[in-house]
Amino acid sequence: MNEHAAERPITRRRLLATGVAGGVALLAGCGSRTRRETGWTFVDDRKHAIRLKRRPTRIVAYTTAAAALHDWGVTPVGVFGDDPREDPSLAGFPWNKAQIVGSVYGEIDIEALESLKPELIVSRWYPPPADTPVFGFKDLKQERTIGSLVPIVGMNGRVIATTQIARFGDLAGALGVSRTSGMVSHARAAFAGAAASLSQVARRESDLRIIAVSADQNTMFVSRLSGDLAFYAQRGVPLMSAKTSDPYWDYVPWTKAGKYAADGILYDARSNVLPLTAAKGIRAFAELPAVRANQIAAWQADPPPSYDRYRRTMNELATAIVGWRKVI
């Protein structure tokens, strides 16, 4: 993580942004050179239609989007975000095939970007509001400036995980990946198996009350159910959603940490939040029933939208909560 990143106050966007299979580079060009080009079109989740003369092969992506694309079989030539080489979601990424064009959130080296001759940028979008910039960009002005050079695809990260995975599958398919290939079919089957196993565990723990939280030195952020959490709840995990008008978080001061009585806690494992060991040093948190019972599991928040990533997170979640008991 960039040494200055931890000094910036945590905001809703930063909480969502910095989180956390062998891919193949796409072959340049498509079809016979003697055949008339039919063009390439993709409509992103903001309803922006990207139209190019031919299918793009040189992709630059925000960290978690890059990780998802790589899982699907598309290896971006450039990556940007908070310290991409240290991002756990990019563990195993083939850095010999890609260049970092931004290692601080909101800072993109335009000269480095242009040197890659990119044809498409892919990032993730978290409305509301609908005109919020896609992740990795500090504001709409920067996004528009770079978007005037390279078209930008924004993929919705707030919708339920299965929809996110399907949409990245749509994008990968548009980029030339066969969604019926052996690799994708195997990943899809393993995902289905992990989902079934998670549901079995969740049924045995259905009387629990579990919350998902993130934190900084002053505040505990209790999450509403969207994206990954909405999917886990759909599989039967007894998650409670924060009661707040904010679309993502209830900002709870540590003095009121007991606002949400819970038997278990999923604690944000990303590097930009207060480490769990530090949170346990805060008396109000340490005295929560779930903490006293040591019923805390790492929450791999907002995984890259691919079958393989969600297979892993579901298996980890099932292993973590099995055997939890009522403590409230």
C-alpha positions in Angstrom: 0.0 0.0 0.0 1.3 3.5 -0.8 2.7 5.1 2.4 0.5 8.1 1.9 -2.7 6.2 1.3 -3.2 5.3 5.0 -3.0 9.0 5.9 -6.0 9.9 3.8 -9.3 9.8 5.7 -11.5 6.8 4.9 -14.5 7.7 2.8 -17.3 5.5 1.5 -15.6 5.4 -2.0 -12.2 4.5 -0.5 -13.7 1.9 1.7 -15.2 0.3 -1.3 -12.3 1.0 -3.6 -9.2 -0.4 -2.0 -9.9 -3.8 -1.4 -8.7 -6.9 -2.7 -6.4 -18.7 -13.1 -4.1 -18.3 -15.7 -5.1 -15.9 -18.4 -4.1 -15.6 -22.0 -3.4 -12.4 -23.9 -5.9 -11.9 -26.7 -4.6 -12.1 -30.2 -4.5 -8.9 -32.0 -7.1 -8.4 -34.8 -10.2 -10.4 -35.5 -11.3 -12.0 -38.7 -9.7 -11.9 -42.1 -8.1 -8.7 -43.2 -9.9 -8.9 -46.5 -13.3 -9.1 -44.7 -15.1 -5.9 -44.1 -14.8 -4.7 -40.5 -18.1 -4.8 -38.7 -16.9 -2.8 -35.7 -17.1 -3.5 -31.9 -19.8 -2.3 -29.5 -20.2 -2.8 -25.8 -22.8 -1.1 -23.5 -21.5 -0.8 -20.0 -23.5 -0.7 -16.8 -23.8 3.1 -16.9 -25.6 2.5 -20.3 -22.6 4.1 -22.1 -22.2 2.6 -25.5 -18.5 2.1 -26.5 -18.1 1.8 -30.3 -14.8 1.0 -31.8 -13.7 0.0 -35.4 -12.5 -3.4 -34.2 -12.4 -5.5 -31.1 -10.0 -4.0 -28.6 -7.0 -6.1 -27.5 -5.0 -3.6 -25.5 -6.9 -3.2 -22.2 -5.9 -1.1 -19.2 -7.9 -1.8 -16.0 -8.4 -0.7 -12.4 -7.0 -3.3 -9.9 -10.0 -5.5 -9.1 -11.3 -5.2 -12.7 -7.8 -6.3 -13.9 -7.9 -9.3 -11.6 -11.4 -10.3 -12.8 -10.5 -9.9 -16.4 -7.3 -12.0 -15.9 -9.4 -14.8 -14.3 -11.7 -14.7 -17.3 -8.8 -15.0 -19.7 -8.0 -11.4 -20.6 -4.7 -10.0 -19.4 -4.7 -6.2 -19.3 -1.5 -4.5 -20.6 -1.9 -1.8 -17.9 -3.2 -1.6 -14.3 -3.9 1.4 -12.0 -5.1 1.8 -8.4 -3.6 1.8 -4.9 -0.3 0.0 -5.1 -1.3 -2.7 -7.6 1.7 -5.0 -7.0 0.8 -5.3 -3.4 -3.0 -5.8 -4.0 -3.9 -9.3 -2.8 -6.5 -9.5 -5.6 -3.6 -9.4 -8.1 -1.5 -12.1 -6.4 -0.2 -14.2 -9.2 -0.9 -11.6 -11.9 1.7 -11.8 -14.8 3.4 -8.5 -14.2 5.8 -9.3 -17.0 2.9 -8.7 -19.4 1.6 -5.5 -17.9 2.7 -2.1 -16.8 1.5 0.0 -13.8 0.1 3.3 -14.9 -1.0 4.5 -11.5 0.0 3.3 -8.0 -1.9 5.9 -6.0 -5.7 6.0 -6.0 -6.8 8.9 -8.3 -3.4 9.4 -9.9 -3.0 8.0 -13.4 0.2 8.7 -15.4 -1.2 9.8 -18.8 2.2 9.6 -20.5 2.7 6.0 -19.3 -0.9 5.3 -20.2 -0.5 6.6 -23.8 2.7 4.7 -24.2 0.8 1.4 -23.9 -1.4 2.5 -26.9 -4.6 1.4 -24.9 -7.8 0.7 -26.8 -10.1 0.4 -23.7 -10.1 1.1 -20.0 -12.1 -1.0 -17.7 -13.1 -0.1 -14.1 -15.9 -0.5 -11.6 -18.7 1.8 -10.9 -20.5 2.2 -7.6 -23.7 4.3 -7.8 -25.4 6.3 -6.4 -25.1 8.9 -7.6 -25.3 7.8 -11.2 -22.6 10.3 -12.3 -20.1 9.1 -9.7 -16.7 8.6 -11.3 -15.6 5.0 -11.9 -13.0 3.7 -9.4 -9.4 4.8 -9.8 -10.3 8.3 -10.9 -10.3 11.1 -8.4 -13.2 13.0 -10.0 -15.3 13.3 -13.1 -13.0 15.9 -14.6 -10.1 13.5 -14.6 -12.3 10.7 -15.9 -13.5 12.9 -18.8 -10.0 14.0 -19.6 -8.7 10.4 -19.8 -11.9 9.2 -21.4 -11.3 11.6 -24.3 -8.2 9.7 -25.0 -9.3 6.1 -24.3 -13.0 4.9 -24.0 -13.9 3.8 -20.5 -16.1 0.9 -19.5 -17.8 1.1 -16.0 -19.0 -2.2 -14.5 -21.5 -2.0 -11.6 -20.1 -3.1 -8.3 -23.2 -2.6 -6.2 -25.4 -5.2 -7.8 -25.6 -8.7 -6.5 -22.4 -10.7 -7.1 -23.9 -13.1 -9.6 -25.0 -10.2 -11.8 -21.4 -8.7 -11.6 -19.9 -12.0 -12.6 -22.3 -12.4 -15.5 -21.6 -8.9 -16.7 -17.8 -9.4 -16.6 -18.5 -12.6 -18.5 -20.4 -10.5 -21.1 -17.4 -8.2 -21.4 -14.9 -11.1 -21.6 -17.0 -12.6 -24.3 -17.1 -9.4 -26.2 -13.3 -9.3 -25.9 -13.0 -12.7 -27.5 -13.2 -15.2 -24.6 -15.2 -18.3 -25.2 -17.6 -18.7 -22.2 -18.1 -22.3 -23.0 -14.4 -23.1 -22.9 -13.1 -25.8 -20.5 -11.5 -23.3 -18.2 -14.7 -21.2 -17.8 -16.9 -24.3 -17.5 -14.7 -25.8 -14.8 -14.6 -22.5 -12.9 -18.4 -22.2 -13.2 -19.0 -25.7 -11.9 -16.6 -25.2 -8.9 -18.4 -21.9 -8.1 -21.7 -23.8 -8.1 -20.3 -26.4 -5.8 -18.9 -23.8 -3.3 -22.3 -22.0 -3.4 -24.1 -25.2 -2.5 -21.6 -26.0 0.3 -22.0 -22.4 1.7 -25.8 -22.9 1.7 -25.5 -26.1 3.7 -23.4 -24.5 6.3 -25.6 -21.4 6.4 -28.7 -23.6 7.1 -27.1 -25.0 10.2 -26.2 -21.5 11.4 -29.5 -19.8 10.4 -30.4 -18.6 14.0 -27.3 -16.4 14.1 -27.0 -12.7 13.5 -23.9 -11.7 11.6 -22.8 -8.2 10.6 -20.0 -7.1 8.2 -17.9 -4.2 9.3 -15.0 -2.1 8.3 -13.3 0.5 10.6 -10.9 3.3 11.2 -9.6 4.8 14.5 -12.8 6.7 15.1 -15.6 4.8 13.5 -17.0 1.4 12.9 -18.6 1.1 9.5 -21.4 -1.4 9.4 -22.3 -2.5 5.9 -25.6 -2.7 4.1 -26.1 -5.8 2.0 -25.1 -5.3 -1.6 -22.7 -7.0 -4.0 -20.9 -9.9 -2.3 -22.9 -9.7 0.9 -26.2 -9.7 -0.9 -25.1 -12.9 -2.6 -24.1 -14.6 0.6 -27.4 -13.6 2.2 -29.2 -15.1 -0.8 -27.3 -18.4 -0.1 -28.7 -18.3 3.4 -25.9 -16.7 5.5 -27.8 -14.9 8.3 -26.4 -11.5 7.6 -27.9 -8.3 9.0 -28.0 -5.2 6.9 -27.1 -1.8 8.4 -30.1 0.4 8.9 -29.1 3.7 7.3 -30.0 6.0 4.5 -26.5 5.8 3.1 -26.4 3.3 0.3 -23.4 1.4 1.7 -22.5 2.1 5.3 -23.8 3.0 8.7 -21.1 5.2 10.3 -21.1 4.2 14.0 -18.7 5.9 16.5 -16.8 3.4 18.6 -18.7 4.6 21.7 -21.9 3.1 20.1 -20.2 0.0 18.8 -23.0 -2.2 20.4 -25.7 -0.6 18.1 -25.9 -3.8 16.1 -26.1 -6.9 18.4 -24.5 -9.7 16.6 -23.3 -13.3 17.2 -20.6 -13.0 14.6 -18.6 -10.4 12.7 -17.1 -10.4 9.2 -14.3 -7.9 9.5 -12.9 -6.1 6.4 -9.5 -7.7 5.6 -8.3 -5.0 3.2 -5.1 -3.2 3.9 -6.5 0.3 3.9 -8.7 -0.2 7.0 -7.9 -0.4 10.7 -6.3 -3.8 11.3 -8.4 -6.3 13.3 -5.6 -6.4 16.0 -5.9 -2.7 16.4 -9.7 -2.8 16.5 -9.5 -5.4 19.3 -7.5 -2.8 21.3 -10.5 -0.5 21.3 -12.5 -1.4 24.4 -16.0 -0.9 22.9 -15.1 -3.3 20.2 -13.4 -5.8 22.4 -16.4 -6.0 24.6 -18.8 -7.0 21.8 -20.2 -10.5 22.4 -19.0 -11.7 19.0 -15.5 -10.5 19.8 -15.4 -12.0 23.3 -16.5 -15.3 21.7 -13.8 -15.0 19.0 -16.5 -15.3 16.3 -14.8 -13.0 13.9 -13.9 -13.9 10.3 -11.9 -12.1 7.6 -14.3 -10.5 5.1 -12.7 -10.5 1.7 -14.8 -7.5 0.7 -15.8 -7.0 -2.9 -13.9 -9.7 -4.6 -13.1 -9.4 -8.3 -16.2 -10.6 -10.2 -15.1 -14.0 -11.5 -16.2 -17.6 -10.7 -12.9 -18.5 -9.2 -12.6 -15.6 -6.8 -16.1 -16.2 -5.4 -15.4 -19.9 -5.1 -12.5 -19.1 -2.9 -14.3 -16.5 -0.8 -17.4 -18.8 -0.3 -15.2 -21.6 0.8 -13.4 -19.4 3.2 -16.6 -18.0 4.6 -18.2 -21.4 5.0 -15.1 -22.7 6.9 -15.1 -19.6 9.1 -18.7 -19.6 10.3 -19.2 -23.4 10.7 -19.5 -24.0 14.4 -20.4 -20.5 15.4 -23.0 -20.4 18.2 -25.5 -18.0 19.6 -23.9 -15.5 22.0 -26.7 -12.8 22.1 
